[in-house]
Amino acid sequence: MDFRPLTTITPIDGRYHSKTSGLRPYFSEFGLIRYRVLIEVEYFIALMQTGIIPNLEGVSEETLRSWYLQFSEADAERIKQIEQTTNHDVKAVEYFLKEKFEELNWNFCSEFIHFGLTSQDINNTAIPMSLKEGIADQVFPVYDEVLAKLRTLAHSWKDIPLLARTHGQPASPTRLGKEIQVFAERLEIQLNVAKRIPYASKFGGATGNFNAHHVAYPNINWVDFANHFLGTLGLARSQTTTQIEHYDSMAALFDAFKRMNTILIDLNRDIWTYISMDYFKQKLKAGEIGSSAMPHKVNPIDFENAEGNLGIAIAIFEHFSAKLPISRLQRDLTDSTVLRNLGTPIAHTLIALKATLVGLDKLLLNEEKISNDLENNWMVVAEALQTILRRENYPKPYEALKELTRTHERVTKQTIHDFIDTLDVNNVVKDELKAISPWNYLGVQLVD
């Protein structure tokens, strides 16, 4: 069976490949290999710049960088071929680069490739770098797009009165724009947290002490060298490590993604519920079918799709953030296979973000239904009435309103006004009470 979207095991590269293909340069096997080559090359250049590698005449930084800037699938295949012999993926990258050196007659300095390093110095630098660049290029911009859409909707609907529901029951009215703003504000706060989390790397030799570096060149400050080297790559160096990165920063990032995705599940469920209440219609698309059996249906599939993918992403992020910071003694290999799945929750997140955007773009406000629900729930002004009566020191106003709203099968405007007429307050207060309605008892405007 040929490998193509129709035959893939997961929908990430199958059904949803058009939505996730932008992640491939960062989170595929090809992407991981390319970033390993990048780190090996930049490390060699950093060693060159210290002056410790002798006789470098003719060795070109531009040529070295071209090996990752122009990295091809054929290059990746060659490294995989070498790995069949070495049975070690990072060593295969080292041998691939030594082949490149040999082709250019640079054998005199090829032993400085991977000098003093263990494989995790490469992996724990390549993976955070690919994660940082992949998220910055492909994921954060879509979160920003969702946030901008929510802000736009919040502003557009800021003056739409809406019957609130607490515990599923009619409650004090609100504004639709403010309810959307709730999600925009929550998402923005957590997105800013996620963007501030550093991408940490381990770079310190076999067990984190620069043993090999120090024994070969004891007069060089290798801690300063490594800090500067990783800084040029946009990474923060974990100062004290075992053989591997401790992944605490990465776990913090995944926890941030969990929080953002949980907020989006909350949003998608609320919008789904509003659609079920007929507060929103959905734009029709020519030829699209909502149900294979019921022709009238237009299902809220985008919000359901988003919810499902967000749930998968959260579950995997949870495993990552719980597992990765734990390793036996100076290291075990359990982190390696987990990190190879790094793109999976990110891809499900991206699918969900794009589905949410599609769903939000389809929404059509049904103001008639929203208004009808307000008209049918005049009892929600009871809070306002009893609060003003408290202000007037009226005896037991809460109990009076409780009696009114619970003894009438349906509370209408007339019911409320008749009740007000029975109150022992002056006409100014009565007029104030009668001016209150489900459409204007909305509190403070919280959306610009």
N, C-alpha and C positions, 0 to 999 in steps of 0.2 A: 504493500500500500504506500503510495507516494505521500510525502509530508507536505501538506498544504492546509489552509484554514479549515477545510471540511473534515480533515482526519486528525486534527490535534486532540489531545486528551482533555485539556481544559479549554473553556470558552474564552479565556484571556487571549489566546492566540488563534482561536477559532471564530466563534460567532461575533466576538467583540474586537477582532483584530484591528479593524479600522479605527477604533477608539484608543487602542493601547500601543499601536505601532511606534509612536514617538518615544516610548520607554525602552525600546530595544537597544539603542546605542549605549544605554547605561546599565541595564539589568540583565541582559542576555549573557550567554557564555562568551560570545564574541566581545561584548562590552567589557566584561571582567578581564579578559585576556588583554585587550587594548589598554585598559587602565594599568594593568601590571607592567606592560611594556613602557608606558609613560613614566611610571615611578622609577623603574630601573634606569631609564635613560636620564631622567632629571637628577637622580642620585649620582650617576656617573658624572654628569656635568657639574654638580655641586662639588664632587671630589676634585675634578679638574680645577675648579676655581680656588680651591684651597692651596693648590700648588704641590700636593703630595704625589701626584702621578707624574713621573719623569718622561721626558722625550715625547711631548705631545704635538710636535710639529706635524701639520697636515690633518690633525683630527678636528673635524668641523662640528660645532654645536648645531649649526643649521642642518647638516646631514643627519646627526643623531636625532634631532627632533622630528625630522621628516618620517622617521620610522614609526612614530605613533600618530603623527598628523595625517599621514597617508596610509595608515594601517588598513589592510584589505582582508577580505575573507580568505584569500589564498594564504596570507601570512598567518591567520588564525589556524587554518587547516594544517600548515607546516608545524606550528607549535603543538597541535593535537597529535600529529604524527610522531613528533619527538617524544611526547608524553607516553605513547604506547611502549617506548623502550624504558624511559626513566620511571614510569609509574608515579611521577611527581609533577604536578602541574606548574609550580613556580620554577622548579629546576629546568623544565622544558623551555620556559621563557628565557632563562639565562643562556641556555645552549643555543637558542634561536638567535639571540643577540651576538653571541660569540661567532656564529656562522656569518653574520653581517660584518663583524670586525675582520674575519678572515678574508672575506671577499674584497675588502678594501686594504688588505695588508696592514691592519692595525693590531696584529696579534701581540705586539710588544706591550700593549696596555690592556688586553682583554681580561686579564685576571682581576682587574678592578671593577668589572661588572659584578654586582651583588657582593661587593667586598664587605666582609665582616657581618653580613646580614643573615637572618633566618627568614624563612618564607613568610612568617607573620609580619615582619617589617614591611613587606610588600603588600600582602593581603589587607593588613590593618591600616594601610594608607590608601591603597587603590579603592577599597570598598567605601570608606567614608567620602572619598573624593567623588566617586561615581554617584553616591547617594546625594551628596550636596548638589552637584551639578544637575542630576536628573530631576530632583525635586524642584530646584530653582527654575529650571527650564520648562518642565512639563506639568508640574502639579500645583505649585503655589499660584501660578497665573490663573488656573481654573478655579481654585478657591477664591481668588480675588474677583473673578468673573461672577461667581455665585454671590459673593458679598455685594458687589456693585448692583446686581440685579435685585437683591433684597432691599438695598437702600432705595433704588428707583421705585419699587413697588410700595415701600413704606411711605415714600413721599406722595406718590400718586393717590394712595388710598388713605391719606392722613385724616381726611374729614368724613370718612364713611362710618356712620354709627353702626355698631355691631353688638348683638346680644352675646354677652360673655356666658360661658358655662363653666362652673366649678363643680367637681364631682358629677359632671354630666348634666347638672341642673341649671336652669336659667339663673343668671347672676347679674350683678350691676353692669350696665352697658359699658362698652369700651369703644375703641376705634380700631378699624381693621389695620390701618397703617401702623399703629402702635404695636399691634400683635405681631406684625411682620418685623418691626424694628427690634423686638425682643430677640429674635433669632439673629438678626444682623449684628446687634451689639455683642451677643455671646460669641458668635463666630469670629468677629473682628478681634476680640480680646484674646481668644485662644490662638488665632492665626498669628498675631503679633508675638505671642509666647513662643510658638513653634519656630518662627523666623529668627528669634534671638538665640536659640539653642546652638551651642558650638558643635562643630564636627570634629571630634577628637580622634587622634591616631596614636598607635603605639609604634615607636621607632627607637630601638635600643639594643639590638642584638639578640642573641639566642635566649637569654633569660632576663633581658631588660637592663643589664648593667654595662653595656658596651664592652664586654670582656675582650672580644677579639679586636675591636678597634683600639682599645687602650693598650693592649699588649704589643700591638704593632706600632702605634704612634702615641706613646704616653704623654707627649708634650702638647697634643692638640686637645682643646676643650670640646669633647664630643657632645656634651649636653647642649652647649651653645650652638654647635654646628647643626644638630638635629632640630633644635627649636627654630633656628633660622630657616633651615631647609623646608620644614613643614609649613612654616609661615609663608614662604613664597608660593606654596600650593593652596593657600587659603585654609589651612587646617590648624587646629590647636593640638599641641603634643601633650599627651598624658605623661607626667614627669616620672612617676614611679609605677612600674608595671611588672607583671610576670612575663612569660613569653608572648602573651597576647594582650590586646587592648581589653580593658575591663568593661567596655560597652555601656558605661553608665550614662554618658551623653546620648548615645544612640537609643537607649531605653527611654530616656526623657523625651526624645523626639517621637518615639512610637506612642508613648503615653499621651503626648499632645495630639497626635493624629487620632487616637481613640476618643479623646474629648471632642475634637472637632466633628468627627464622624457621628458621635452620639448626639450632638446638637443637630446634625443634619437628619438623623433618623427622627428626632422629635419634630423637626420641621416637616418632613415628608409625611409623617403620620397625621399631623394637624391639617395639612393641605388636603390629604386624602379624605379626612373626616369632613372638612368643609365641602368638598365635592360631593360626598355622600349626602350631605344636608342640602344640596342644591344651591349653596351659596356661590359656587363657581360652576360655570359651564366650561367645556373644553373645545378649543378650535378643532373643527373637522378637517381631516386631510383626505383628499380625493382618493378613493380606492381602499382606504384603511378600514379594517373590520375590527369591531370591538369584541364580538362574541361569535363563535362558530355556529351557535344555535339561536341567539336572540338578536335579531337585526337592529333593535332600538338602542343597544348598549354602546356607550363610549367609555371604556374602562380607564381608570387612572393608572395605566400600566407603567408610565415613567416613574411615578413616585413609588410604586411597588418594586420596580426593578432597582431603583436607587436604594431602597430600604434593605433589600436582600443582599446587594453587593456591599453595602456599608456594614452589615452584620458579619459577613465573611471577613472583611478587612479588619474589623475590630477584634474578632476572635484570634486572627493570626498575629496582629500587633500585640495582643495580650500575651501570647506565647513568647514572642520575641523579647518583649521587655522583661518578662519573668525569667526566661531561660538564659539569655545571652550574658548577663552579668555574673553567671555562676560557672566556674570551671574548677576541676579538681587540681589542687596544688598549683604547680607552675603552668600547666595547661592540659586539657584533653581536647579531643577533636570534635566534640558535639557542636561547637559553634560553626564549624565549617559547613556542614550540610544545611544548617539552618540559614546561614547567610546566603547560600545559593538560591534561596527562595525569597530574597529580599524584595524582588519586583512583584511578587504575587499580591500582597495586601495593597501595595501602591497601585497596581493595575486595577484591582477591584474598587479602590477609592476613586480612581480616575473615571472608571465606568459610571460609578454612582454620581459623581459630580456632573458629568455630562448629561446623564439622564435627568437629574434634578433641574438643570438649565432648560432642557427640552420641555419638561413638564411645566415649569414656571412660565415659559413663553406661550404655552397653550391656554393659560387661564383667561377666562372671560367672566367678569364680575356680574353676578345676578342680583342687582340692587333691589328688585321687586321682592324676591324671596327674603332677603335680609330685612327689608322694611316690614314685611308681613310678620316675621317672627318678633320684631320689636312691638308691633301693634298687638299681637296676641299675648304679650307678656308684660302688661302694665304693672304687675305685682313687683317688678324689679325696682320701681321707684320708692318702695316702702322704706328702704334704707335711708333715702334722702329725706323723706317725710319725718321719720322718727328722729333723725339727727337734728333737723331744724327744731322739732318740738323739744328735744333735750336742751337745745340752746335757749328756748323760751321757758325752760324749767316746768314744762308740762308734765303732769304726773303719769308715770309709767307709760311712756310713748311706745317703747318697744313692744310691750304686752298688747297695747291697743292695735298696733299694726299687725302683730302676729295673729291676733283674733280675726282681723279683717281678711288677711290673705289666706288663712287656712279654713275659713268657714264659707267662703264663696267658691263655687265650682269654677268660675272664670272671672278674673278680675279685669275690668275694663277701665277706660278713662272715666266713664260715668260712675263706676263703682268708687273709684278713687275720689272724684269730686264730691260725690254724695257724702262720703266719709268726712272729707275736709269740712263740709258745711255743718257737720255735727260737732265740730271741735269748739271748745271754749277758748278761742283765741281771737284777736282783733282781725279786722278785715284786711289790713296790710299783710299780716302773716298768712292769712288764707289765700290772698292773691299770689303771694310768693310761692306757696305750696302748689297752687293750681298751675303755675307757670312751668312746673317741672314735668318732663315727659321722658320716655325712653330714648328720645332722639337728642335731648340736650343734657341729660344727666350723664355726662361723659368725663367729668374731671378735667384735669389739666392737659393741654395739648403738649405732647412730649416729642413730637416729630417736627422737624424744621420743614 
